[in-house]
Amino acid sequence: MSDTAINLRDKLSRFAEHWSPRVVAEMNDYQFKLAKLQGEFVWHSHADTDEVFIVLEGEMTLEFRDKCVPMTAGEMYVVPKGVEHRPVAREECSVMLVEPRGVVNTGEAGGGYTAPNDVWV
């Protein structure tokens, strides 16, 4: 057990890449990941797990095939497992993701936005 708190601003300052989540903590089998978003991500889903988005800085929209959910700093949204979605951020946006260890950021879609898993910052 650590004797210091995790400083999210400090952790965010240690990387610049967009769409490349970094793990900052684990709880049981869940990881807390920080990511910087800008532009449009790929349409994807996660067949076996829900995914939590918590906006820390900036604004983003979670696009679904039938609706859009705009989000600003201090808001969160739980994407149910199996639901196709796409995060979009016009300007850089910082988020925390909460999901089980081993979840691939692009789900089954794959492609150039697929980030390495379990990269800690």
Phi, psi and omega in degrees: 000131181283155176254013177229150178282157176274122180267108185294322178298317178298314180298318179296330181287349185271358176212156183238345186296140175271149176062031182228081185302143178238133181282134176243342180194161173229147174222116187054237180261012182257145177247145173255119185238143173256143178214150173251129183244142171199130183094204182250132176272178179276150171293132181199170174214167177238106188296330189249001183206151169286165178223131181256131173248126175237117181279122180265317180216141176088200182223151176208169174231133170267116179265135174240166182297336183241002180192170175231141178240103176286145182221144175233173182308133180094000180249155178223161179211140177255117176273119181295150180303143177081356182268123180290135182208168179209117174285142178223134177223116180296316177247166180302137182225138178252133182227160167249133176250142176234120183200162180297150176306138175093356180290130178277131187299331180262009180057225180276351185291324181063202177099189186295339179273358180293121183261152174301146181269156174059037174268118183265150174233000000 
